[in-house]
Amino acid sequence: MDYDFFVIGGGSGGIRAARTAAQLGARVAVAEQGPLGGTCVNVGCVPKKLFVYAAEFSKAFAHAGDFGWQLTSPQFDWSTLIGNKNTAIERLNGIYRQLLEKANVSLYETRARVTGAHEISLDDGQRISARHIVVATGGQPTRPPIPGAEHGIVSDDAFYLEQLPQRVVIVGGGYIGVEFAGIFHGLGVETVLMHRGDMILRGFDDDSRQFLAEQLQAQGIDLRFNTGISAIEKHDRLHIKTDNGDTEVADCVLFATGRKPNTEYLGLAELGVELTASGAILVDQQYSTAVDSIHAVGDVIDRVMLTPMALAEGTTVAQRLFGDGGAQPDYEQVPTCVFAQPSMASIGLNERQAQEQDMTVEVYRHQFRPLQYSLVETPLRCLVKLVVEKDSQRVVGAFMVGPDAGEIMQGLAIAMRAGATKQDFDATLGIHPTSAEEFVSL
C-alpha cells in the first residue's frame, strides 16, 4: 500500500485524524481540493464569529454616550471587514498546512474519489492505494427548489459579498439564519427573517428560543413565522413571492434552509457503502462503514455537526486504528452556542428530552437585566435556566440567552460532565457582579 491512512477532506475532522495517525507512526496523506480548514475556518465558525464581533460594535457605539463617551457618528466600511477577514483566514490556512508538514503528512491538492476498498483516484490521474480510507468531506448549504433560487445566496456566499445590501431577506429559522440575521442587522441592514415554522431554532430548548425571538424582535429584526417563499424574480431589485401571496423587495436573499453531506462525487454507493436519503454516510460506533477499510467522520455522517465533535471523531478513528483504541465522544452532553445577538448557549437535556428518558425534573429559570444594560435604554434582558433530576439532584441541563453565553456555558459543561448537583451549584460562590453568578443563585 502507498499509505496506511488516506484522508479525503482537509477540514477539522480530517486534519485531526491525519495528524493523530501520523503521530502514531502511520504513513498518512490528505486530499483537499479547496483551502485547508474546511467549512469552519473558511466559510463557517471563524469568519462568522468575526462578523458577529463587527456587528456588536453598533450596540457599543449606541450605548457609549450613556457611559460618558462622546463619539462622532461612526462609519462602517464593509470592504475593510472583508479584507481583514480574508487575511485572517489565509493565515489560518497556512497554519493548517504547517501542521500537516510538521506531522509528515503528504498533501494532494486535488479532488479525490474512492474507486476501491483500498484505492483512491485523484483528478490529476493518480491512483493511490491505502490500507484505510477516511472520508471527511463535510457538507454544503442547499437551496430550495423554487423558481429564481439562483438569484439568492447561501451562507458561503455571504462571506464574500462585494457590497453590503440595504435590505436582506433571510429564508430559514435555524441557527445559520438566526446568526446572519443578527450580523446583518448589527451592520445596519434592514433585516427580515422568514421561517416556515411557528418559532425559530426547532429542536432547541423552548424557553430559550422563545426568549431569543423576543430579544431579536425588540431590536428591530422582522421575524415572519409560518412564511415560506415560492419564487424570486430579479428586476431592479429582487422581488420575493411568499406562500402567503405577498411580495417583498430586497437587495439580497440569503437561503439558510439546510445543508447536505458532500458525498455525490465520491463513488461510495458503488462500493457498497450505505448512505442515507440525504447522502450522509452510515457508520457504526467505530465510524466504520459497511466496507471495513472505509471510515467517515464529521459533518458527512450527519450526527452532531460541530467542529469539536469532528475533532473528537477524527481522533477516535486514528487512535482505534493505530493507537490504544481511543475514547468514544460523548453525544449526550454536547455544549453548543448559537452566536445570535444576544447569544444562546446550552448543554444537556431540556424538559421534553428529560421526559423522553422517563426522568422527573425540577426546573429553575430566571430573567434579569444585566448590569451592563443598567445605564442604557434597552429592552434587552438575559435568561438563565437549569434542569435538575429530582431524585439525584444532578444538573442535567443548563441554558442561557445573553451576552457571553458561550463563554459562560463552557465552564458549566465541565461541571456537568463531572456530575455536579444543584447543591454544588448553590454552594459555589458567585463572581459578583456578573451574569454567570445567576447560575449559582437560582
VENNOR-V532414 format. One record per backbone hydrogen bond with DSSP energy under -0.5 kcal/mol. CO is the residue of the C=O (numbers start at 1). NH is the residue of the N-H. Records with the same first field share a line. If there is no record, write none. Layout:
CO=NH / NH
This chain:
3=131
4=132
5=29
6=134
7=9 / 31
8=136
10=37
11=15
12=16
13=17
14=18
15=19
16=20
17=21
18=22
19=23
20=24
21=26
22=25
26=28
27=4 / 5
28=106
29=7
30=108
31=9
35=38
37=12 / 41
38=42
39=43
40=44 / 46
44=48
45=49
46=50
47=51
48=52
49=53
50=54
51=55
52=56
53=57
54=57
55=58
56=60
57=61
58=62
59=63
60=64
61=65
63=66 / 67
64=67 / 69
65=68
69=71
76=78
77=81
78=82
79=83
80=84
81=85
82=86
83=87
84=88
85=89
86=90
87=91
88=92
89=93
90=94
91=95
92=96
93=97
94=98
95=99
96=100
97=101
98=102
99=103
100=105
101=104
104=106
106=30
107=109
108=32 / 110
111=123
113=115 / 121
116=119
118=130
119=115 / 116
120=128
121=113
122=125
126=122
128=120
129=3
132=6
133=295
134=8 / 136
135=297
136=11
138=262
140=260
142=257
144=146
146=149
147=232
148=151
149=152
153=255
154=157 / 158
155=159
156=159
157=160
158=161
166=190
167=251 / 252
168=170 / 192
169=254
170=172 / 194
171=256
173=201
174=178
175=179
176=180
177=181
178=182
179=183
180=184
181=185
182=186
183=187
184=189
185=188
190=168
191=222
192=170 / 194
193=224
194=172
195=227
197=226
201=204
205=209
206=210
207=211
208=212
209=213
210=214
211=215
212=216
213=217
214=218
215=219
216=220 / 221
217=220
221=223
222=193 / 224
223=225
224=195
228=243
230=147
231=241
233=235 / 239
237=235
238=240 / 250
239=233 / 241
240=248
241=230 / 231
242=245
246=242
248=240
250=238
252=169
253=153 / 255
254=171 / 256
255=155
256=174
258=142
260=140
261=263
263=266
266=114
267=271
268=271 / 273
269=272
274=282
276=279
280=276
281=283
284=287
287=296
288=284
290=292
291=289 / 294
293=133
294=289
295=135
297=300
298=301
299=302
300=281
303=305
304=306
306=310
307=311
308=312
309=313
310=314
311=315
312=316
313=317
314=318
315=319
316=320
317=321
318=322
319=323 / 325
329=331
332=334
333=335
336=346
337=339
338=340 / 344
343=402
344=338
345=400
346=336
347=398
350=354
351=355
352=356
353=357
354=357 / 359
355=358
359=361
360=390
362=388
364=386
366=384
368=370 / 382
370=373
371=374
373=376
376=378
382=368
383=401
384=366
385=399
386=364 / 388
387=396 / 397
388=362
389=393
393=422
394=389 / 396
396=349
397=387
398=347
399=385
400=345
401=383
402=405
404=408
405=409
406=410
407=411
408=411 / 412
409=413
410=414
411=415
412=416
413=417
414=418
415=420
416=419
420=395
421=425
422=426
423=427
424=428
425=428
430=432
435=438
436=439
437=440
438=441
